[in-house]
Amino acid sequence: MKFVRFLAQGQEGIGVLTEDGRSVVPQEGFGLERRFASLTELIQEIGPDGLETIRRAAQEGKNAVPVSDVKLLSPIDRPIHDVICVGVNYRDHLTETKEKFDTSFQEPVKPVYFSKRVCHTVSPGEPIRSRMEIDPCLDYEVELGVVIGKTGTDIPRDRAEEYIFGYTIVNDVSARTLQKQHVQWYRGKSMDTFTPMGPVLVTKDEIPFPVTLDLCCRVNGETRQSSNTRYFITDIPSLIADLSRGMTLEAGDIIATGTPAGVGTAMDPPCYLKPGDVVECEIEKIGVLKNPIE
C-alpha cells in the first residue's frame, strides 16, 4: 500500500492510494473505528489486522477522492526523533569521495552515522530555502528512507524486515561549507527545509526484500545521480541490526540510507543548487519527489 498525507479543501488528512494510484481513500473509508492523528500514530498503533482492513478499503475505493483534487504532503511531517542518516554507503560514492577529496579515504569498517534535525519535513512541490547568505554551496542527495514499524532493541539481522513499516524518498539537502567548517555533518544537514520527503510511504510488502531499487536525482531535468540500492556498502538488515545494538529503534523512526555518486560538490567544477532550480528525486516503486529551490 501507499500511505499518504494530504490537504483537501483546507483540511489535512491521511489516507491510502487506490491500486491504480488515481484516487486517495481517506481514513474515514478505512473501515476502522479508530481515527489516527497522523501517519506516525498509525504506524505505532496499527496491527496486521488493521493493515489488512485498510488494504481491502484501498481495493474497494470507499470514499475515494481523485488525487487531482488533493495536495500530497510529506507522509511524516514531524519525525519522532532526528532522522538517522548513513554516510558514504554506496560504493560509487566511496570512490567519488576518494578521487575528489581524499585519496587516503578507506571503506568504513563500521557504518558512518549522523543525525539530521528536522522540525518539519518538506512536502512535494514545496520550496527548499537556499539561504545563500549562510552558505552558497547547497547540494542534493537522493536517499531511500526506511521507516521503522515496530519498536525493538538488539534486533537480529535475519529479523530486521519484521521491524520495517515501509519506505519513502528523502532528499538529504546539504550545506557543504557548513559541513566542512563544523567538521561533523550535523550543522550542514539540519537547516530548515533541508529534509524533503515523500511523495508516499510504501508498505514493505510492496517491495521485495532485500531491497534492490533504482534511484536517481535530476536537477532541471539533467540526471546527476543514478544507481541502485544493491550497491549499498552496508545493507538495510545490517544497518538495523547495528543501530539497534544497545539503542532502541522506535516505531516511526526514520533511517536515511545514504546517497550514491553524483553529488554537486564532487563535480569539476562543483555544481551547486541555486534559486530557480528544480530537484527531482526518484526511486523505483515509490515515485518522484520534486522541489524547487528558492
C-alpha positions as CSV (number, residue, x, y, z in Angstrom):
1,M,0.0,0.0,0.0
2,K,0.9,3.6,-0.5
3,F,0.1,5.7,2.5
4,V,-0.2,9.5,2.1
5,R,-0.8,12.7,4.0
6,F,-2.8,15.2,2.0
7,L,-4.6,18.5,2.0
8,A,-8.1,18.7,0.7
9,Q,-10.4,21.8,1.0
10,G,-8.2,23.3,3.6
11,Q,-8.2,20.1,5.8
12,E,-5.3,17.9,6.4
13,G,-5.8,14.1,6.4
14,I,-4.2,10.8,6.0
15,G,-5.1,8.1,3.5
16,V,-4.0,5.4,1.2
17,L,-3.9,5.4,-2.6
18,T,-6.1,3.1,-4.6
19,E,-4.4,0.4,-6.6
20,D,-4.4,2.4,-9.8
21,G,-2.9,5.4,-7.9
22,R,-5.5,7.7,-9.2
23,S,-7.5,8.2,-6.0
24,V,-7.0,8.6,-2.3
25,V,-9.1,6.7,0.3
26,P,-9.1,8.9,3.4
27,Q,-9.1,7.2,6.8
28,E,-12.8,7.8,7.0
29,G,-13.0,5.0,4.4
30,F,-10.6,2.6,6.1
31,G,-13.4,0.7,7.9
32,L,-11.8,1.2,11.3
33,E,-13.4,2.6,14.4
34,R,-10.0,4.2,15.4
35,R,-9.1,7.6,13.9
36,F,-5.4,8.4,13.8
37,A,-4.0,11.9,14.2
38,S,-1.0,11.2,11.9
39,L,0.7,8.5,10.0
40,T,3.2,8.2,12.8
41,E,0.4,7.4,15.2
42,L,-1.0,4.8,12.7
43,I,2.4,3.2,12.4
44,Q,2.8,3.0,16.1
45,E,-0.7,1.6,16.8
46,I,-1.9,-0.3,13.8
47,G,-1.5,-4.1,13.8
48,P,-1.6,-6.7,11.0
49,D,-5.4,-7.0,11.1
50,G,-5.8,-3.2,10.9
51,L,-3.4,-3.1,7.9
52,E,-5.4,-5.8,6.2
53,T,-8.6,-3.9,6.7
54,I,-7.1,-0.8,5.2
55,R,-5.8,-2.9,2.2
56,R,-9.3,-4.1,1.5
57,A,-10.5,-0.5,1.7
58,A,-8.0,0.6,-0.8
59,Q,-9.2,-2.2,-3.2
60,E,-12.8,-1.2,-2.7
61,G,-12.1,2.6,-3.0
62,K,-14.7,3.6,-0.5
63,N,-15.0,7.4,-0.1
64,A,-12.1,7.8,-2.6
65,V,-11.2,11.3,-3.8
66,P,-9.3,11.9,-7.0
67,V,-5.6,12.6,-6.5
68,S,-6.0,15.6,-8.7
69,D,-8.4,17.1,-6.1
70,V,-5.8,17.0,-3.2
71,K,-2.3,18.2,-2.5
72,L,0.0,15.4,-1.4
73,L,2.1,16.4,1.6
74,S,5.2,14.7,3.1
75,P,4.0,11.5,4.7
76,I,5.6,12.2,8.1
77,D,5.5,15.9,9.0
78,R,7.3,15.8,12.3
79,P,9.5,12.7,12.9
80,I,9.5,11.5,16.4
81,H,13.3,11.9,16.6
82,D,16.1,13.4,14.4
83,V,16.4,11.4,11.2
84,I,19.2,8.8,11.4
85,C,21.5,9.2,8.4
86,V,24.1,6.9,7.0
87,G,27.2,8.4,5.3
88,V,29.3,7.0,2.5
89,N,27.1,3.9,2.0
90,Y,27.3,3.4,-1.8
91,R,30.4,2.0,-3.4
92,D,30.4,4.6,-6.2
93,H,30.1,7.4,-3.7
94,L,33.0,6.0,-1.8
95,T,35.1,6.0,-5.0
96,E,33.9,9.6,-5.7
97,T,34.9,10.7,-2.2
98,K,38.4,9.2,-2.6
99,E,39.0,10.6,-6.0
100,K,37.7,14.1,-5.4
101,F,38.5,14.8,-1.7
102,D,40.8,12.4,0.0
103,T,42.8,9.6,-1.8
104,S,43.6,8.0,1.5
105,F,39.9,7.6,2.4
106,Q,39.1,3.9,3.0
107,E,35.8,2.0,3.2
108,P,34.5,2.4,6.7
109,V,35.0,-0.6,8.9
110,K,31.6,0.3,10.6
111,P,28.8,2.3,9.1
112,V,29.1,6.1,9.4
113,Y,26.1,7.6,11.2
114,F,25.0,11.2,11.8
115,S,21.7,12.8,12.7
116,K,19.6,15.4,10.9
117,R,17.5,17.7,12.9
118,V,14.0,18.0,11.4
119,C,11.4,20.3,12.8
120,H,9.2,19.8,9.7
121,T,9.8,17.8,6.6
122,V,9.2,19.5,3.2
123,S,6.3,18.3,1.1
124,P,6.4,17.5,-2.6
125,G,6.3,20.8,-4.6
126,E,7.2,22.9,-1.6
127,P,10.4,25.0,-1.9
128,I,13.8,24.3,-0.4
129,R,15.1,27.6,1.1
130,S,18.6,28.2,-0.1
131,R,19.8,30.8,2.5
132,M,22.7,31.7,0.3
133,E,23.8,34.3,2.8
134,I,24.6,31.5,5.2
135,D,26.1,29.0,2.8
136,P,26.1,29.4,-1.0
137,C,27.1,25.7,-1.5
138,L,23.7,24.0,-1.5
139,D,23.6,20.3,-2.6
140,Y,21.2,17.5,-3.1
141,E,21.3,13.8,-2.1
142,V,18.7,11.3,-3.1
143,E,18.2,8.6,-0.4
144,L,15.9,5.7,0.4
145,G,14.2,6.3,3.7
146,V,13.4,3.3,5.9
147,V,10.5,3.9,8.3
148,I,10.6,1.6,11.4
149,G,7.3,-0.1,12.2
150,K,8.0,-1.9,15.4
151,T,10.0,-0.8,18.5
152,G,13.0,-3.0,19.2
153,T,16.5,-3.3,20.7
154,D,19.2,-5.7,19.7
155,I,17.4,-6.7,16.6
156,P,18.9,-9.8,14.8
157,R,19.9,-9.1,11.3
158,D,17.8,-12.0,10.0
159,R,14.7,-10.5,11.6
160,A,15.3,-6.9,10.5
161,E,12.4,-6.8,8.0
162,E,9.9,-7.5,10.8
163,Y,10.7,-4.1,12.2
164,I,10.2,-2.2,9.0
165,F,6.9,-0.5,8.2
166,G,7.8,0.9,4.8
167,Y,9.9,3.1,2.6
168,T,9.9,6.7,1.3
169,I,12.2,9.1,-0.5
170,V,14.4,11.5,1.4
171,N,16.4,14.3,-0.1
172,D,19.3,14.9,2.3
173,V,19.8,18.6,1.3
174,S,23.2,19.7,2.5
175,A,25.1,23.0,3.1
176,R,28.6,21.9,2.1
177,T,30.5,24.9,3.6
178,L,28.9,24.4,7.0
179,Q,29.7,20.7,6.8
180,K,33.4,21.5,6.3
181,Q,33.5,24.3,8.9
182,H,32.0,22.3,11.6
183,V,33.8,19.0,10.8
184,Q,30.8,16.9,11.9
185,W,28.0,16.9,9.4
186,Y,25.1,17.7,11.7
187,R,25.1,21.5,11.2
188,G,25.3,21.4,7.4
189,K,22.4,18.9,7.2
190,S,20.0,20.5,9.6
191,M,18.8,23.8,8.3
192,D,15.1,24.4,7.9
193,T,13.6,22.9,4.8
194,F,16.6,20.5,4.3
195,T,14.5,17.3,4.6
196,P,12.1,17.0,1.7
197,M,10.2,13.7,1.9
198,G,7.6,11.8,0.0
199,P,5.5,11.6,-2.1
200,V,4.2,8.4,-0.4
201,L,5.1,5.9,2.3
202,V,5.1,2.5,0.7
203,T,4.5,-0.5,2.9
204,K,7.2,-3.2,3.0
205,D,5.0,-5.8,1.4
206,E,5.2,-4.0,-2.0
207,I,9.0,-4.0,-2.2
208,P,10.8,-7.4,-2.2
209,F,13.4,-7.9,0.4
210,P,16.4,-7.5,0.3
211,V,15.7,-4.2,-1.4
212,T,17.1,-3.6,-4.9
213,L,15.6,-0.3,-6.2
214,D,16.8,2.0,-8.9
215,L,17.2,5.6,-7.7
216,C,18.2,8.8,-9.4
217,C,18.3,12.6,-8.9
218,R,17.7,15.2,-11.6
219,V,18.4,18.9,-11.5
220,N,16.4,21.0,-14.1
221,G,15.9,17.7,-16.0
222,E,19.5,16.7,-16.1
223,T,20.3,13.4,-14.4
224,R,23.0,13.9,-11.7
225,Q,22.7,10.7,-9.7
226,S,21.8,7.2,-10.9
227,S,22.3,4.0,-9.0
228,N,20.6,1.0,-7.3
229,T,20.4,0.1,-3.6
230,R,22.1,-3.2,-4.4
231,Y,25.3,-1.1,-4.2
232,F,24.9,-0.4,-0.5
233,I,28.1,-0.9,1.4
234,T,26.0,-1.8,4.5
235,D,22.6,-3.2,3.6
236,I,19.4,-2.4,5.4
237,P,19.3,-5.6,7.6
238,S,22.8,-4.9,8.8
239,L,22.1,-1.2,9.5
240,I,19.0,-2.1,11.6
241,A,21.0,-4.8,13.5
242,D,23.9,-2.5,14.1
243,L,21.9,0.6,15.1
244,S,19.7,-1.3,17.5
245,R,22.6,-2.9,19.5
246,G,22.0,-1.3,22.8
247,M,19.9,1.5,21.3
248,T,16.2,1.3,20.9
249,L,14.7,1.9,17.5
250,E,11.1,3.1,17.9
251,A,8.1,2.7,15.6
252,G,8.2,5.9,13.5
253,D,11.9,6.3,13.4
254,I,13.4,7.2,10.0
255,I,16.7,5.9,8.6
256,A,18.1,7.7,5.5
257,T,20.3,5.0,4.0
258,G,22.9,7.1,2.1
259,T,23.4,8.6,-1.3
260,P,25.1,7.4,-4.5
261,A,27.8,9.2,-6.6
262,G,26.9,12.4,-8.5
263,V,26.5,15.0,-5.8
264,G,27.2,18.6,-6.9
265,T,30.1,19.1,-4.6
266,A,32.1,16.3,-6.4
267,M,31.7,17.8,-9.9
268,D,34.6,19.7,-11.6
269,P,33.9,22.5,-11.1
270,P,31.3,21.9,-8.3
271,C,27.8,22.4,-9.4
272,Y,25.6,23.7,-6.5
273,L,21.9,24.4,-6.4
274,K,20.7,27.9,-6.9
275,P,17.3,29.7,-6.6
276,G,15.1,28.8,-9.6
277,D,16.5,25.2,-9.9
278,V,14.1,22.2,-9.6
279,V,15.3,19.0,-8.0
280,E,13.6,15.7,-8.6
281,C,14.5,12.6,-6.6
282,E,13.1,9.4,-7.9
283,I,13.1,5.8,-6.5
284,E,11.6,2.8,-8.2
285,K,8.2,1.7,-6.8
286,I,7.9,4.8,-4.7
287,G,7.7,7.7,-7.1
288,V,9.1,11.2,-7.7
289,L,9.8,13.9,-5.0
290,K,10.0,17.2,-6.8
291,N,11.0,20.5,-5.1
292,P,12.0,24.0,-6.3
293,I,14.9,26.0,-4.8
294,E,14.1,29.5,-3.6
